Amino acid sequence: METKPLNKLMLEGEIIQQLHTVFDPEIPVDIYELGLIYDIDIQPDGFVTVRMTLTSPACPAAGQIPVEVEEKVRKVAGVKDVLVDIVWDPPWTPERMSEAAKLELGFF
């Protein structure tokens, strides 16, 4: 039986939709709009690597957010496995936030 190739663009959109549902409990903006997601790599076999950071290494939700990201991305049809790679370089700064997030958090 022949399998259909992944539509990476569509899959990435569905993954991003899931990431919009993950929040740092202390900030009323999702992690995607906060600019915590640095890269989403989708392999043809359905293996996804999410390269992300946190607002600080001392983030109280550091143990919770990556687990939630993995669970939510794993729910997307076509995703076979997920690796969440937490990186600290480049460090997160408020400049990484979307305009909507800056507006929501009063950065204007």
N, C-alpha and C positions, 0 to 999 in steps of 0.2 A: 504494500500500500504506500502510495506516494504522499509525503507530507508537504503542506503548503509552506513556502518560505515565510519567515516572519516579516511583517510590515513594521520595520523599526520605528518609523515616524509615528504610526498609530500607537504602537506599544509604549513609546516614550510619553506620548500624550496621556495615556491611561495611567502610567506610573506617576506622572506629575499630578494628575487628579488625586491619586491616593496620597501623595506627599502633602497636598493642600489640606489634608485632614489630620496631620500630625502637628501638635502644638507643644511648645515649651510651656509647662504649667504656670510659669510666672509671667509669660508674655502673651497678650491676646492676638498674636499674629502667627500664621502657620510657618513652619520651618522653610518652606520653599520661598515665600515672600520675604522672609528674614534674610535670605541669601546664604543659608547654611548648606545648601546643596551645591557642590562644586562641579560634579560631573555624574552623568548616568551613562554607563557603558553597557550596551546590549549586544551580546554575541549571537550569531546565527542559531546556536543550539538552545537559546532561551536563558542562558546564564547572564545575570545582571549584576553589575557592580555599581553601587552607589557610593561615590566619594563625597564625604561631607565633613563638616566641622560642627562645633558647638560654640556658643557665645563666649565661653571661657573654659579652661581645663577644670575649673572648680564648679562647673555647672551642677547644681543639685540633681538635675534630671539626666545626668550623663549615662547612667545605667539603664534608664527607661527609654529615652528617645531612639537610640539605635535599634533596640529590640522592636519597638513599634514600627520603625521604618521597614525593617526586614519583614515583619508580619504583614504589613499593608502592601508592600511591593509583591510579596509572594502570592497574594490574592489575585493579582492581575492575570487574566487568561493569556497563556503563551510564555509566562515566566516559569522556568524550570527550577532555578535555584538563584539565591541572592547572597551577595556578600556586601556588607556595609563596612566601608573602610573609613575610619575616623582619622582625619589628618589635622594638623595644627599649622601647616605651612601651605599657603599663606594664612596668617591669622585672620580671623573674622573681624571686621570693623563695621560700624553702622552704614558706611558707604555702600556695602554689599546689598543693603535692603532695597526692595522695589519702591517705586514712588508711592504705591498704595500703602505699603507698610510704614513708610516714613510719615505719611499723612495720618494713618491710624494711631501712630505712637507720638504724634505731635512734634516731629522733627522739622516742621516748616514754620 
